[in-house]
């Protein structure tokens, strides 16, 4: 029985040599990007006093975190297109 479950799990994870994920997982990840981006931008704006300034945050740490999230959201696609444009 365990061998059958292992083969079933392997077939789900490796369909024809390509890694497959469930569609609802991909949809959830794609829907989280704008929400996380909005939360990070609101935190960044609050730490710099643009909003309520409820928390006296260390702005250097918040700036570093916001830049990392910004690269995650936009930089990977931009880097992909830049590499594609220079390859021609």
Phi, psi and omega in degrees: 000319180294324178296320178295317178295321179295317177295321179296315179296318178297320179294324178291322184280332184228085181266102178069028179089350178255140178284127180247142172238164177291143183295326181290332177291315178297319179296319179295319179296317180293327178284336180284333184303309180295323180295313179296320177299318179294319179297317180294318180293322176294320178295318179298314181296322179293320181292335178266006176082013179283337181247229187284334183057048180288323182249131176275085186269158173286106188293332179294318178294319179293321177298317179296317180294317180295323179291324177295317178293321178298319177293322179298318183284319189240331187290324183294320177290320179297318178296320178299313180291325178294318178294323179293321181289325181280342180286341183281000000 
